[in-house]
Amino acid sequence: MTGNGNQTVVIIGAGLGGLSAAIRLAHAGFKVRVLEQQPAAGGKLQRIEERGYRFDRGPSTITLPHLFRQVFEAVGRNMEDYVTIERLSQATRNVFQDGAIVDLTGSPEATAEQIAVYSKADAARFPAFCREAAELYRLSEEQFLGKLLLGVKEKLDPRLAWSFMRVKPLTSLHRLLRRYFRHPNTLAMLGRYATYVGASPYSAPAIFAMLAHVEGERGIYSVKGGTYAIVEAFVRLAGELGVRIETNTPVERITVRNGRVSGVECGGRHYEASLVIANGDALSVYRHLVAPEHRPSVSDGRIDRYEPSLSGFVQLLGIPRTYSQLLHHTVFYPKHYADEFADIFREKKPPADPAIYVCHTALSDRTAAPPGGSSLFVLVNAPYVTASWRWEQEAENYAMLVRRRLESCGLDGLGQAEVAITYTPEQLLRDTSAHRGAIYGISSNGARQTFFRPGNRSRDIKGLWFVGGTAHPGGGTPIVTLGGQLVAEELVRQYRT
Ligand SMILES: Cc1cc2nc3c(=O)[nH]c(=O)nc-3n(C[C@H](O)[C@H](O)[C@H](O)COP(=O)(O)OP(=O)(O)OC[C@H]3O[C@@H](n4cnc5c(N)ncnc54)[C@H](O)[C@@H]3O)c2cc1C
């Protein structure tokens, strides 16, 4: 398709959302340049290789692969020619303090059988819960995820209002779970889905029960060569379509002329553009790249009123041994899961006894580690960056605490790691300009933060758009990829000649 060649687009940031938009727009004939401050594309998703161990720093749980596929199909390509994404049969192992284990295999019946080992009552109610989770997914896909909700007309659509009421916006995920379940293991395992959107199960709306359907039934996927292979595939496709990606290029300012975006400035150079799409965190972009006089509807006070999502403390461990007790994804739960969210969101400190997520990439992809070795990605939830916790002083001690807990769960030999790298929320903030080092943009604690995210189109500056975790439809790799497609489609529609 051509006809938009006179539209010059600058995209700030080469995260998945930015790349997704770039591909669609370039295919439609727009001239697209992506400016990325980091040395490599990928945003929060980066590849780290050391001494034969390969890690994806950032996302590891890949769901909803059709949203990645859509990027290729929309421009007439086959995803399989670029990247291989395969369903994992034994995806996630949940290990509880009382010794119970629940493996998610994609079969609700098999999950219920394992729940029955510790709670027959919870197991009996699991099928009804799965039906509700599937219905919540259907509603959200139909009414919230697949649309930009730009205008008053769309926002006041009675079908949207009807669906809004059906997704129980004022009921928390935890309260919904309590209608079905009593046992702390089940409540922790299903409540943890709130963290996939950077929130607490006690505050996130019930709609996020849909993630139990997404992960438990639609499945978890692994990417051949690691999650970063999705970035490589997007970069290759973008290059084929003529997108220019410039790395090590931090944008310092978005320029505005007569209420319309005119380009961006970096390193003393002005890049003219008729459209600017910010893929960097929307709140950071407003605060640092748009002069206050150009954004009367987004004051610094308004930016501060949004609650950032939780962040994460990461350890990458390259160890010359294997771990038969791990699946590709394994979660070790603490005794009192609720304390984690009080620590993170109330005390703004890392959990004293965290749930620990371990991704054992080499289990599904032997090339991720030397023969007989393991590349473990260890993640615990952490608070967004505030003055009350300084990682620079605390990272090593906290890393030790997490490793000791894993050792107490039977993961011996972590001290033999040949590679041990920590990555803190402060580093995430420095590298990606994520607002307060948050992983998922703003948190989804409460209905306002979930359903009224910053819009994809600036209200103050014509031609300025947003894609990525903070903006609608939200964070997570498939959802930001979808967001990029939705914004690009809208621009193609608006500028069709
Ligand atoms: C530790 C961790 C674990 C995660 N786990 C998962 C998971 O298991 N599954 C999942 O689906 N998601 C996960 N996520 C979330 C997922 O990574 C993000 O939601 C997604 O990658 C964000 O994409 P984005 O399009 O919003 O852009 P981002 O990845 O935020 O990229 C934005 C880019 O913009 C650039 N930028 C910002 N400002 C400027 C500027 N001024 N000039 C130039 N460039 C700029 C940044 O450097 C960055 O590269 C995880 C994230 C982290 C950090």
The ligand as an SDF file (V2000), in Angstrom:
LIG
                    3D

 53 58  0  0  0  0  0  0  0  0999 V2000
   12.0240   -7.8190   34.5010 C   0  0  0  0  0  0  0  0  0  0  0  0
   10.8690   -7.7830   33.5580 C   0  0  0  0  0  0  0  0  0  0  0  0
   10.0800   -8.9070   33.3870 C   0  0  0  0  0  0  0  0  0  0  0  0
    8.9930   -8.8770   32.5150 C   0  0  0  0  0  0  0  0  0  0  0  0
    8.2880  -10.0270   32.3210 N   0  0  0  0  0  0  0  0  0  0  0  0
    7.3370  -10.0700   31.3550 C   0  0  0  0  0  0  0  0  0  0  0  0
    6.7750  -11.3030   30.9560 C   0  0  0  0  0  0  0  0  0  0  0  0
    7.1500  -12.3570   31.4780 O   0  0  0  0  0  0  0  0  0  0  0  0
    5.8330  -11.2890   29.9780 N   0  0  0  0  0  0  0  0  0  0  0  0
    5.4470  -10.1350   29.3490 C   0  0  0  0  0  0  0  0  0  0  0  0
    4.6200  -10.1850   28.4400 O   0  0  0  0  0  0  0  0  0  0  0  0
    5.9790   -8.9400   29.7030 N   0  0  0  0  0  0  0  0  0  0  0  0
    6.9230   -8.8860   30.6760 C   0  0  0  0  0  0  0  0  0  0  0  0
    7.5370   -7.7050   30.9840 N   0  0  0  0  0  0  0  0  0  0  0  0
    6.9800   -6.4460   30.4580 C   0  0  0  0  0  0  0  0  0  0  0  0
    7.3810   -6.1650   29.0190 C   0  0  0  0  0  0  0  0  0  0  0  0
    8.7630   -6.2360   28.8980 O   0  0  0  0  0  0  0  0  0  0  0  0
    6.9120   -4.7970   28.6400 C   0  0  0  0  0  0  0  0  0  0  0  0
    5.5090   -4.6270   28.8910 O   0  0  0  0  0  0  0  0  0  0  0  0
    7.1460   -4.4690   27.1630 C   0  0  0  0  0  0  0  0  0  0  0  0
    8.3360   -5.0160   26.6770 O   0  0  0  0  0  0  0  0  0  0  0  0
    7.1580   -2.9710   27.0500 C   0  0  0  0  0  0  0  0  0  0  0  0
    7.1940   -2.5980   25.7130 O   0  0  0  0  0  0  0  0  0  0  0  0
    6.9510   -1.0900   25.3050 P   0  0  0  0  0  0  0  0  0  0  0  0
    6.5230   -1.1010   23.8860 O   0  0  0  0  0  0  0  0  0  0  0  0
    6.0620   -0.4260   26.2990 O   0  0  0  0  0  0  0  0  0  0  0  0
    8.3680   -0.4120   25.3200 O   0  0  0  0  0  0  0  0  0  0  0  0
    9.6310   -0.4560   26.3020 P   0  0  0  0  0  0  0  0  0  0  0  0
   10.1260   -1.8320   26.3760 O   0  0  0  0  0  0  0  0  0  0  0  0
    9.3460    0.2720   27.5350 O   0  0  0  0  0  0  0  0  0  0  0  0
   10.6570    0.3620   25.4040 O   0  0  0  0  0  0  0  0  0  0  0  0
   10.5910    1.7560   25.2880 C   0  0  0  0  0  0  0  0  0  0  0  0
   11.8930    2.1920   24.6560 C   0  0  0  0  0  0  0  0  0  0  0  0
   11.8720    3.6140   24.5360 O   0  0  0  0  0  0  0  0  0  0  0  0
   13.1890    4.0680   24.7510 C   0  0  0  0  0  0  0  0  0  0  0  0
   13.1590    5.4860   25.1310 N   0  0  0  0  0  0  0  0  0  0  0  0
   12.5330    6.0520   26.1940 C   0  0  0  0  0  0  0  0  0  0  0  0
   12.7620    7.3800   26.2160 N   0  0  0  0  0  0  0  0  0  0  0  0
   13.5380    7.6400   25.1340 C   0  0  0  0  0  0  0  0  0  0  0  0
   14.1110    8.8220   24.6260 C   0  0  0  0  0  0  0  0  0  0  0  0
   13.9410   10.0150   25.2150 N   0  0  0  0  0  0  0  0  0  0  0  0
   14.8700    8.7520   23.4910 N   0  0  0  0  0  0  0  0  0  0  0  0
   15.0590    7.5520   22.8600 C   0  0  0  0  0  0  0  0  0  0  0  0
   14.5570    6.3930   23.3290 N   0  0  0  0  0  0  0  0  0  0  0  0
   13.7950    6.4450   24.4390 C   0  0  0  0  0  0  0  0  0  0  0  0
   13.6850    3.2080   25.8910 C   0  0  0  0  0  0  0  0  0  0  0  0
   15.0880    3.1920   25.9700 O   0  0  0  0  0  0  0  0  0  0  0  0
   13.1130    1.8540   25.5030 C   0  0  0  0  0  0  0  0  0  0  0  0
   14.0220    1.1010   24.7410 O   0  0  0  0  0  0  0  0  0  0  0  0
    8.6620   -7.7000   31.8220 C   0  0  0  0  0  0  0  0  0  0  0  0
    9.4650   -6.5740   31.9750 C   0  0  0  0  0  0  0  0  0  0  0  0
   10.5580   -6.6090   32.8170 C   0  0  0  0  0  0  0  0  0  0  0  0
   11.4360   -5.3950   32.9500 C   0  0  0  0  0  0  0  0  0  0  0  0
  1  2  1  0
  2  3  1  0
  2 52  2  0
  3  4  2  0
  4  5  1  0
  4 50  1  0
  5  6  2  0
  6  7  1  0
  6 13  1  0
  7  8  2  0
  7  9  1  0
  9 10  1  0
 10 11  2  0
 10 12  1  0
 12 13  2  0
 13 14  1  0
 14 15  1  0
 14 50  1  0
 15 16  1  0
 16 17  1  0
 16 18  1  0
 18 19  1  0
 18 20  1  0
 20 21  1  0
 20 22  1  0
 22 23  1  0
 23 24  1  0
 24 25  2  0
 24 26  1  0
 24 27  1  0
 27 28  1  0
 28 29  2  0
 28 30  1  0
 28 31  1  0
 31 32  1  0
 32 33  1  0
 33 34  1  0
 33 48  1  0
 34 35  1  0
 35 36  1  0
 35 46  1  0
 36 37  1  0
 36 45  1  0
 37 38  2  0
 38 39  1  0
 39 40  1  0
 39 45  2  0
 40 41  1  0
 40 42  2  0
 42 43  1  0
 43 44  2  0
 44 45  1  0
 46 47  1  0
 46 48  1  0
 48 49  1  0
 50 51  2  0
 51 52  1  0
 52 53  1  0
M  END
$$$$
